[in-house]
Amino acid sequence: MFGLGTPELVVILGIAFLVFGGKKLPELGSGLGKAISSFKKGLHEAEESVPGMKEVASFKEEVGKVKDLVK
């Protein structure tokens, strides 16, 4: 994950705790989760609205299966 190990993540979380405080972190986490969920939903809706996107996705799956068989 971007070359980040456990010590680096602990330092980042510690700094976030110091900057935002204990009461604000759950709100930030909730907001981040909602934003990611909304982004994924938007991507899914966009894929459905583009003609031919489902066919491309199914073709990718078939290609992946064939690659696995060849190995």
Contacts in CASP RR format, 6 or more apart in sequence:
PFRMAT RR
TARGET T0000
AUTHOR 0000-0000-0000
METHOD contacts of the structure
MODEL  1
MFGLGTPELVVILGIAFLVFGGKKLPELGSGLGKAISSFKKGLHEAEESV
PGMKEVASFKEEVGKVKDLVK
4 12 0 8 1.000
16 25 0 8 1.000
16 28 0 8 1.000
17 25 0 8 1.000
20 28 0 8 1.000
47 53 0 8 1.000
47 54 0 8 1.000
47 57 0 8 1.000
48 54 0 8 1.000
END
